[in-house]
């Protein structure tokens, strides 16, 4: 297990409370932030209409965090096991350059992405919520679980967001990365 206990003398004060100095140090080196979609960017529920139309809800706080993180120089990617036009539309609106859909085995896609960008795993953060994210979270330098993640994912994560998936956990992670890299104060723009 990667999860670390936090002692009073080894913490950094973040916008979201105390986090371990280890997490804060790892966040300083992040150049690529990879996100799952269902249960991370959304609350995990999928709404189906009578005509088979699929709907998902995305939070503008997460959208703002992604745009601000991208503007700060950290690339953003999504890897999801499902295929959805909604995801393509939303991520394109957020200027996410790396959108991988329909990958049930996410680790090969993650490794290919890291190699293509010339990064090391230590320069990558990954946020997930359930077992399809497990291997990716164990491969990267900084693993994050949303607050309502599966217990195995919570036990695997370097950091557990204070917020649940679909309600700002992505924004929380973006803020912590930017705070660690001294770029949070330069975040500008509008919520999207």
C-alpha positions, 0 to 999 in steps of 0.5 A: 500500500502507498497510503501514508499516515500523516504525523503533525511534524510532516505536513504541508498546509494546503487549501484543503487542509493538511497533506503529507510533505511527501504528497506535496513534494511529489506534486511539485514534479507533476507534468501530466495529470491523468483522470478517469471519467466516471466516478471522478469527473462525474458522480459515477451515475449514467442517466439513460433516456427513453431513446437510449440517450446517455447523460452525465453531469460534470462540475464547473469547479472541475472544469475550471481546475483543469483549464487553470492547471493546463494554463500553468503548464501541466498537461491533462489527459483522460483515460476511460473504459467507456466510449462517449460523445459527451466525454469528447465534447466536454474534454475538448471544451476544457482543452484536454489534449489527450483523450483516450476512450474505450480502454478497459485495460488502462495501463497500456494506454497510460504507458504509451502516453507517458512514453510519447511525451518523454516523461517518467512515471514520477512526473505523472499524477493519476486520479481514480475511483475504482478497480480499473484505475488500480494498476495506473495508480500504482504505476505513477508518481502521485496517485489520488483517490476521490473521497468516495472511491472503492476501499481498495483504491482508497488504500492504494492512493498517496492522497485521498481527496476531501471531496467526492467524485463529480463534485470538485475532487478533480479541482482539489487535485489541480489546486494542490498540484498548482499550489505545490508548483507555486502557480495557483496564484496565476490561475485566471479565466472563467468557470466552464 
